[in-house]
């Protein structure tokens, strides 16, 4: 988790636009209902799964760096995040790692060069 935290901090500093394109989507498995945002130990409608922001009206306010901070990636939720399903449980194995990778692959060529 420590390396991904440092990577997210570097992305936040070097390109806020790219930072906003990672972990701000709705494509990842996790909570079945609408999400109300990220939290390290999710309660009802909260998630610690990258890009599991289904139905979240403030999705544009989320980013890679905010995800990393809110879900405490430095010591938990990596590579598998927690979701809330009647109680807090582990999400899809390696779900956070896969969601971050999917978001990074979706960047355009110039953005990938910046991230690299």
FENLINMO-V956105 format. One record per residue. N is the residue number from 1. OMEGA is omega in degrees with one decimal (999 if undefined). BURIAL is # if it has 9 or more other C-alpha atoms within 8 Angstrom, else .. D_LAST is the distance of its C-alpha to the last C-alpha in whole Angstrom. Layout:
BEGIN
((N,OMEGA,BURIAL,D_LAST) (N,OMEGA,BURIAL,D_LAST))
END
This chain:
BEGIN
((1,-176.1,#,19) (2,-179.5,.,18) (3,-179.3,.,14) (4,176.3,.,14) (5,178.8,#,16) (6,178.1,.,14) (7,179.3,.,10) (8,178.2,#,12) (9,178.5,#,14) (10,178.2,.,11) (11,179.4,#,10) (12,-178.0,#,14) (13,-174.0,.,14) (14,-178.2,.,11) (15,176.5,#,12) (16,178.5,#,15) (17,178.0,.,15) (18,177.7,#,12) (19,-179.0,#,13) (20,-179.6,#,17) (21,-178.2,#,15) (22,179.8,#,14) (23,177.3,#,18) (24,-175.7,#,20) (25,-176.9,#,21) (26,-170.0,#,24) (27,-172.2,.,23) (28,174.5,#,23) (29,178.8,#,27) (30,-178.7,#,28) (31,-178.9,#,31) (32,-177.8,.,34) (33,177.9,.,35) (34,178.9,#,33) (35,175.5,#,31) (36,174.9,#,31) (37,-176.1,#,28) (38,174.1,#,26) (39,-176.2,#,28) (40,175.7,#,28) (41,-170.9,#,31) (42,170.3,#,32) (43,-179.7,#,35) (44,177.7,.,36) (45,175.1,#,34) (46,-177.2,#,31) (47,170.4,#,28) (48,179.8,#,25) (49,178.1,#,24) (50,178.0,#,20) (51,173.4,#,21) (52,-175.7,#,25) (53,-178.9,#,26) (54,175.4,#,29) (55,-177.2,.,31) (56,-176.4,#,30) (57,-179.0,.,31) (58,-177.6,.,28) (59,-178.5,#,25) (60,179.2,.,24) (61,-178.6,.,24) (62,-178.7,#,22) (63,176.4,#,18) (64,-177.3,#,16) (65,179.0,#,17) (66,176.3,.,20) (67,-178.3,#,20) (68,-179.5,#,19) (69,-174.3,.,22) (70,-178.4,#,24) (71,174.9,#,24) (72,-177.3,#,24) (73,-178.8,#,21) (74,-178.8,.,21) (75,176.7,.,24) (76,175.2,#,25) (77,174.0,#,24) (78,4.8,#,21) (79,-180.0,#,20) (80,179.7,#,24) (81,176.4,#,25) (82,173.3,#,28) (83,177.2,#,30) (84,178.0,#,34) (85,-168.9,#,36) (86,168.9,.,40) (87,-177.9,.,38) (88,-179.0,#,35) (89,173.8,.,33) (90,175.6,#,30) (91,178.5,#,28) (92,178.2,#,27) (93,-178.1,.,26) (94,-176.4,#,22) (95,179.6,#,22) (96,178.5,#,20) (97,-179.8,#,17) (98,-179.4,.,18) (99,176.9,#,18) (100,179.5,#,14) (101,179.7,.,13) (102,179.5,.,15) (103,178.9,#,14) (104,178.6,#,10) (105,-179.1,.,12) (106,178.1,.,14) (107,176.8,#,11) (108,-174.5,.,12) (109,-179.5,.,11) (110,179.5,.,10) (111,177.4,#,9) (112,177.9,#,6) (113,178.6,.,5) (114,-178.2,.,5) (115,-178.6,.,4) (116,999,.,0))
END
